Amino acid sequence: MSLKDDLSAAQRCLDDLTRTVGRLEQQLGNGLEIRRVRADTDHLRESLALLSESAGGPGAGPARHTTPLTEMVTIPDTPYNAALWADAEDEGLGARDRRAP
């Protein structure tokens, strides 16, 4: 099977699972256990959608741009703007105009 076929088969199985969980929910009520199963099913649906999107499978949206882990990010040596820290408090010491405990 191709990747597209595998993703489609997984989607069909997930659709069957969703329908079955719905029937169980009607029979058993809305207890904690069935809510957990429903939440797990929803997470599986989201995960499969993300997998399908990243693999370019059926229903895939536009590919998201990801930065490779090997790309270096340059951090400038220039000091930070002092205005960024104007209202900051020293951790554990409180504000500058008050006494520490």
N, C-alpha and C positions, 0 to 999 in steps of 0.2 A: 504494500500500500504506500501511496505517496503521503507526504506530510499533510497536504490538503485533505486527503481522504481520512487520515487519522484524526485530524482536528474536527472534521465533520462528524465522524463516528463518536468522538468524545462529546461533542455538542448534543447529538441525538440521545446519548446515554444520560447526559445531564438533564435534558428535557424530560426524559422518562422518570428520572429520579425526582424532579420537581413535581411532576404530576402525582407520583406515588406519595410523596410527602404531603401534598395537598389532600389526598384522600385519607391518609392517616390522621391528619389534623382534623378533618371532619368527623372521623370516628372516635378519636381519643380526646378531643377538646384542645384547649390552648394551654396545656400544662408546660412546666419548665422544660421537660425533656423534649417535647415536640418543638418548642421554640428554639432550643439549642440545635436540633437537627435542621430546622428551617434556616437558622443563621449559618450553619455549616454549608448548607446547599447554596445559599446566596454567596458565601465566600468562594465556593468552588466556581460559581458562575463568573464572578469577577476575575478570578485567577485565570480561568480559561480564556476569557476575553482579552486579558493582558497578554497571555501567551500567544493567542492567535494574532493579536496586533503586532507583537514583536517578531513573529515568524512570517508575517505577511499572509496569513491564512484567510479563510472566508470571513467576511464582515470586518476585515481589518481596516482601521482608520488610517489616517496619515501616519507615517513612521515618525516616532519621536526621536529627536536628536539627542544622543547621549555622548558625553565626553569620555574619550578613552581614559582608562586609569593611568596610562603611561604619560599623559600630557602634563607637562610641567607648568605650574602657575607661578609667575614672578610676583614677589612681594617687594614693594619699594622700600628702600632704606630710609626714606625721608620720615621725619617724626609725624605722629598723628596731629591733627588739628586740636589744639587745647580746648576749643569750644565744645568738642564732643564729650569732654569729661566735666563740664562746668557744674552740672547738678548731681554728679556722682558722689556717692558716699564711700568712704573707705570701709571695706568689709570688716565687720566686727567692731569698728570704732565709731560709727555713726557719722553725722554730718560734721564738716570742718568747724562750724561756728558753735558746736555744742561739745560739752565734756564727755569723754568716754566713761562708761560705768566703772 
